[in-house]
Amino acid sequence: MIDLPPFCPDLTDYGQCIKTIESAVKRFSTAELESRNQRFRQAGTAVLTQEQYRETPHGRIMSSLPPFTVRPLELSTPPTPFAQSEDMNHLQCLTGIRVIELCRVIAGPTIGRSLAAHGASVLKVTSPQLPDVPFFQLDVNAGKHTTSLHLKHAADRAIFDALLATADVIIDGYRPSVITRLGYSPEALAAKAAQRGRGIVYVAEDCFGGSGVPGAEWADRAGWQQIADCVTGVAWEQGNFMGLSEPVVPPFPVSDYGTGSLGTIVALAGLYRRATKGGSWICKTSLSQYNLYLLSLGPYPENVQDELRRQHDAQFFALRHNDSVDEVGKRALRSIRRLHPRLFADSMMQSVYSSGFCGVVRRPREALEIEGLIVGHVRATRPNGFDAPTWEKWERDEVLLNN
């Protein structure tokens, strides 16, 4: 898109990588880069302040929306009560709920991971022709089964349709209209659910938000966490905190996991409405909506910011706008490990052998506790495409649940 070769195997120096890419980017104006984004179907955005974002047509619309929305798709199907567990020692609120997750990377898969921790059977469906990040799968695939289906192939569509026949929840983490173009729009799935007499909950998560809202001009654009952070003003707030008059991408995928948390809440709200009112429900949130909610809370008081700047490593504050996500995260993690070692103590962690990854995976325990219920996973994480596309004969690791 910026007239560089796709592979540069000899370019291994970090500083030279930045110089090469930045020099190429600087040859284009913002308008030219935006145009090329569209022409090459790439994800990208100009970095805006909060005020600049809110002055855009899309920003004005998004600022008027709540962090998430829930509305009915149909109300003809009767209420679907939650299943009653026969195992009173291992009560999980979503036992018996079947979830199909059509997502990649972090935000959408976090919704599925969280629903799995509440007892749902979550089947993550990804295409073998689309890339994903193996590193993130170690975390976000916990508690699920994962399978590969390419929904442009007739045989795989037939398998997918069979899975849909008994699914309760669909999580859609792709750009708006991508799944619809494949023939699986929320309205089409709700119509099928009405035919079977049991509603469905459709959870949509994306980057820019505003799908279906008139005037939300960026709703169909591709994006991920750092793009949402840059367009909504979060990156400028990070740079301001660091004492810079320039934006810096925030350390860690905060808005990814935050959006995953919002998506979990909205999925649970949809299931509750299906259980009490019947019908099928569509639930929406986005990375941008999470960021707007975060920004609405306001910054820490200056004395708190001063103390944070004093405590954390000077190397972190040497970061600039052109540093990579990996470099930003690495320096922040090093500083947090020094200041807060308790967060990484064995008591905070859970270790389990993953046959999919052929090794022991150590990850944080679930942070949520609910009186009378268990929150936790009953199966180890695994890479994408590890399991057969079926709801039958799923393994349960009771030791993992009790650990």
C-alpha positions in Angstrom: 0.0 0.0 0.0 2.9 2.3 0.7 5.1 1.0 -2.2 7.4 -1.2 -0.1 8.2 -4.8 -0.9 6.1 -7.3 1.1 9.1 -9.1 2.5 12.5 -7.7 3.6 14.4 -10.6 5.1 17.6 -8.6 5.5 15.8 -5.8 7.4 16.2 -7.0 11.0 17.4 -3.9 13.0 14.5 -2.4 15.0 15.5 1.2 14.4 16.0 0.6 10.7 12.6 -1.0 10.4 11.0 2.1 11.8 13.0 4.4 9.6 12.1 2.4 6.5 8.3 2.3 7.1 8.1 5.9 8.4 10.0 7.3 5.4 7.6 5.5 3.1 4.5 6.8 5.0 5.8 10.4 5.0 5.6 10.5 1.2 1.8 10.5 1.3 -0.7 13.0 2.8 -3.3 11.9 5.2 -5.9 12.1 2.4 -3.8 9.9 0.2 -3.3 7.3 2.9 -7.0 7.2 3.5 -7.6 6.7 -0.2 -5.1 3.9 -0.4 -6.6 2.3 2.7 -9.8 2.0 0.8 -8.3 0.9 -2.5 -6.1 -1.8 -1.0 -8.8 -2.8 1.6 -6.4 -2.2 4.5 -7.1 -1.2 8.1 -5.8 2.3 9.1 -6.8 5.7 10.3 -5.6 9.2 11.0 -4.7 9.7 14.7 -7.3 12.1 16.2 -7.7 13.8 19.5 -10.9 13.3 21.5 -12.2 16.6 20.3 -11.3 16.0 16.6 -13.0 12.6 16.8 -16.2 14.0 18.3 -16.3 16.6 15.5 -16.5 14.0 12.8 -19.9 12.8 11.6 -19.1 9.3 12.8 -17.8 10.5 16.1 -20.9 12.6 16.8 -23.1 9.6 16.2 -21.0 7.2 18.3 -20.9 9.8 21.2 -24.7 9.6 21.3 -24.7 5.8 21.7 -24.4 3.8 24.9 -21.4 1.4 25.3 -23.6 -1.5 24.0 -27.1 -2.1 22.7 -29.6 -4.9 22.9 -32.7 -5.1 20.8 -35.1 -7.9 19.6 -34.9 -9.5 16.2 -38.2 -11.3 16.6 -40.5 -12.0 19.6 -42.6 -14.9 18.3 -40.6 -17.7 19.9 -41.4 -18.6 23.5 -39.0 -18.0 26.5 -36.1 -20.5 26.7 -35.3 -21.0 30.4 -31.7 -21.8 31.4 -30.9 -25.5 31.9 -31.0 -27.0 35.4 -27.7 -28.6 36.2 -27.7 -32.1 37.7 -24.3 -31.5 39.3 -25.0 -29.3 42.3 -21.3 -29.2 43.2 -20.3 -27.7 39.9 -23.1 -25.2 39.1 -22.3 -23.0 36.2 -25.0 -20.5 35.0 -24.6 -21.2 31.2 -24.5 -25.0 31.3 -26.3 -26.3 28.2 -25.8 -23.1 26.2 -24.2 -23.6 22.8 -22.1 -20.8 21.3 -20.6 -20.5 17.8 -17.8 -18.0 17.8 -16.9 -16.4 14.4 -14.0 -14.3 15.6 -10.2 -13.8 15.5 -7.5 -12.1 17.6 -8.7 -10.8 21.0 -11.9 -8.8 21.5 -14.5 -11.3 20.0 -12.7 -14.4 21.3 -12.6 -12.9 24.8 -16.4 -12.9 24.7 -16.4 -16.7 23.9 -13.7 -17.4 26.5 -15.8 -15.6 29.2 -19.0 -17.4 28.2 -17.0 -20.7 28.4 -15.9 -19.8 31.9 -19.6 -19.6 32.8 -20.3 -23.1 31.5 -21.3 -22.6 27.9 -20.1 -25.0 25.1 -18.2 -22.6 22.9 -17.1 -23.7 19.4 -14.7 -21.3 17.7 -15.0 -21.5 13.9 -12.2 -20.0 11.8 -11.3 -20.3 8.2 -8.0 -22.1 7.3 -7.5 -19.4 4.7 -7.5 -16.4 7.1 -4.6 -15.6 9.4 -4.7 -15.3 13.2 -2.1 -14.7 16.0 -1.0 -18.0 17.6 0.3 -16.1 20.7 -3.2 -14.8 21.5 -4.8 -18.2 21.1 -3.0 -19.4 24.2 -5.3 -17.2 26.2 -8.5 -16.6 24.3 -9.1 -20.2 23.3 -9.3 -21.4 26.9 -12.3 -23.5 27.6 -13.4 -23.9 24.0 -13.3 -26.3 21.1 -11.9 -24.9 17.9 -12.5 -26.0 14.4 -11.8 -24.9 10.8 -14.6 -24.3 8.2 -14.5 -22.2 5.1 -18.0 -20.9 4.6 -17.5 -20.3 0.9 -17.3 -24.1 0.4 -20.5 -26.0 0.1 -19.4 -29.0 2.1 -18.3 -26.8 5.0 -21.5 -24.7 4.8 -23.5 -27.9 5.2 -21.6 -28.7 8.4 -21.9 -25.2 9.7 -25.7 -25.2 9.0 -26.0 -28.4 11.1 -24.1 -26.8 14.0 -26.3 -23.7 13.7 -29.5 -25.9 14.1 -28.9 -26.2 17.9 -26.8 -23.1 18.6 -28.0 -20.5 21.1 -25.5 -17.7 20.6 -23.6 -16.5 17.6 -20.6 -14.2 18.2 -19.6 -12.2 15.1 -16.2 -10.4 15.4 -15.8 -9.5 11.7 -16.6 -6.2 9.9 -20.3 -5.5 9.6 -21.8 -7.3 6.6 -19.0 -9.9 6.2 -21.0 -12.7 7.7 -24.2 -11.3 6.2 -22.7 -11.6 2.7 -22.2 -15.3 3.4 -25.9 -15.7 4.0 -25.9 -15.7 7.8 -27.3 -12.3 8.6 -28.9 -11.8 12.1 -32.3 -11.5 10.5 -31.8 -14.8 8.5 -30.7 -16.6 11.6 -33.6 -15.2 13.6 -36.0 -16.5 11.0 -34.5 -20.0 11.2 -34.6 -19.8 15.0 -38.3 -18.9 14.8 -38.9 -22.0 12.6 -37.3 -24.3 15.2 -39.3 -22.5 18.0 -36.2 -21.4 20.0 -34.7 -17.9 19.7 -31.1 -17.1 19.1 -28.8 -14.4 20.5 -26.5 -12.6 18.0 -23.6 -10.7 19.4 -21.7 -8.4 17.0 -18.4 -6.8 17.9 -16.3 -4.6 15.6 -13.9 -1.7 15.5 -15.6 1.5 14.6 -19.2 0.7 15.7 -22.4 2.3 14.4 -23.5 -0.5 12.0 -27.0 0.1 10.9 -27.1 3.7 12.3 -27.7 6.3 9.5 -24.7 8.6 9.1 -22.2 6.4 10.8 -19.9 6.6 7.8 -17.0 4.5 9.1 -19.1 1.6 10.4 -18.0 -0.8 7.7 -14.3 0.0 7.9 -11.8 -2.7 9.0 -9.8 -2.2 12.2 -8.5 -3.5 15.4 -7.6 -2.3 18.9 -4.8 0.2 18.1 -6.8 1.7 15.2 -9.7 2.3 17.6 -7.3 3.8 20.2 -5.9 6.1 17.6 -9.2 7.3 16.0 -11.1 8.0 19.3 -8.3 9.9 21.0 -7.0 7.3 23.5 -3.5 7.3 21.9 -3.3 11.1 22.3 -4.2 10.7 26.0 -1.5 8.2 26.4 1.1 10.5 24.8 -0.1 13.4 26.9 0.4 11.3 30.1 3.9 10.5 29.0 4.7 14.2 28.6 4.8 14.2 24.8 3.0 16.4 22.4 2.3 13.4 20.2 0.2 10.2 20.4 1.5 6.8 21.6 -0.4 3.5 21.2 -1.3 2.4 24.8 0.5 -0.6 26.2 -1.4 -3.9 26.2 -4.7 -4.7 24.5 -6.8 -2.9 27.1 -9.7 -1.9 24.8 -9.6 -5.4 23.2 -10.2 -7.1 26.5 -12.5 -4.3 27.7 -14.6 -4.7 24.6 -14.6 -8.5 25.3 -16.0 -7.7 28.8 -18.7 -5.5 27.4 -19.5 -8.2 24.8 -19.8 -10.8 27.6 -22.2 -8.5 29.5 -24.3 -7.9 26.4 -24.4 -11.6 25.5 -25.6 -12.4 29.0 -28.2 -9.7 28.7 -29.5 -11.2 25.5 -29.7 -14.7 27.0 -31.6 -13.3 30.0 -34.1 -11.6 27.7 -34.5 -14.8 25.7 -35.1 -16.7 28.9 -37.6 -14.3 30.3 -39.3 -12.7 27.3 -38.6 -15.2 24.5 -37.6 -14.1 21.0 -34.3 -13.6 19.3 -32.0 -10.7 20.2 -29.1 -8.8 18.6 -26.5 -7.3 20.8 -23.8 -4.9 19.6 -20.7 -3.3 21.0 -17.4 -2.1 19.5 -13.8 -1.1 20.4 -14.7 2.5 19.8 -17.7 2.3 22.1 -15.5 0.9 24.9 -13.0 3.7 24.3 -15.6 6.4 24.5 -16.8 4.8 27.8 -13.2 4.7 29.1 -12.6 8.4 28.1 -15.9 9.4 29.7 -14.4 8.4 33.1 -11.8 11.1 32.8 -8.1 11.0 33.6 -6.6 10.3 37.0 -5.9 13.4 39.2 -2.6 15.1 38.5 -1.0 13.9 41.8 -1.8 10.3 40.9 -0.4 10.8 37.4 2.8 12.3 38.8 3.2 9.4 41.2 2.8 6.9 38.3 5.3 8.7 36.2 7.7 8.7 39.2 7.4 5.0 39.9 7.5 3.5 36.5 10.7 2.9 34.4 12.2 5.8 32.6 12.6 3.6 29.5 8.9 3.4 29.2 8.6 7.2 28.9 11.3 7.2 26.2 8.8 5.6 23.8 7.6 7.6 20.8 4.7 7.6 18.4 6.5 5.3 15.9 7.4 2.6 18.4 5.8 -0.8 17.7 3.1 -2.4 19.8 5.5 -5.1 20.8 8.1 -2.6 22.1 5.5 -0.6 24.0 4.1 -3.7 25.6 7.5 -5.1 26.4 8.7 -2.0 28.3 5.4 -1.6 30.1 5.4 -5.3 31.2 8.9 -5.0 32.5 8.0 -2.0 34.7 4.8 -3.6 36.0 6.6 -6.9 36.9 9.1 -4.8 39.0 6.4 -2.7 40.7 3.7 -5.4 41.2 5.3 -8.9 41.4 2.2 -10.2 43.3 0.2 -10.1 40.0 2.5 -12.8 38.6 2.6 -15.0 41.8 1.8 -18.7 41.6 -1.4 -18.0 43.6 -2.7 -15.8 40.8 -2.0 -18.4 38.1 -3.3 -21.7 36.9 -1.3 -24.3 35.0 -2.7 -26.9 32.7 -1.3 -29.2 30.1 -2.6 -28.5 26.6 -2.4 -31.3 24.1 -3.1 -28.8 21.3 0.0 -26.8 22.2 2.0 -29.8 23.4 2.9 -28.2 26.7 1.9 -26.6 30.0 0.1 -23.3 29.7 0.3 -21.0 32.6 -2.3 -18.2 32.7 -4.2 -16.0 35.3 -7.1 -17.6 37.1 -10.5 -16.2 36.4 -10.9 -13.0 38.3 -14.7 -13.2 38.9 -16.3 -15.0 41.8 -20.1 -15.5 42.1 -21.6 -17.0 45.3 -23.1 -20.4 44.7 -21.6 -20.7 41.2 -18.3 -21.8 39.7 -16.6 -19.6 37.2 -13.9 -21.4 35.4 -13.0 -23.6 32.4 -13.4 -27.3 32.0 -11.0 -27.8 29.1 -7.5 -26.6 28.3 -6.7 -24.1 25.6 -5.8 -25.2 22.1 -4.8 -23.7 18.7 -7.4 -22.8 16.1 -8.8 -25.7 14.1 -7.8 -28.3 16.6 -11.2 -30.1 17.0 -13.8 -31.8 14.8 -16.9 -29.6 13.9 -19.3 -31.2 16.3 -21.2 -30.6 19.6 -20.7 -34.2 20.7 -18.2 -35.9 23.0 -16.5 -32.8 24.4 -13.9 -33.6 27.1 -14.2 -32.2 30.6 -11.3 -31.7 33.0 -12.8 -31.7 36.5 -9.3 -31.2 38.0 -9.0 -28.0 36.0 -12.4 -26.7 37.2 -11.5 -27.5 40.8 -8.0 -26.1 40.7 
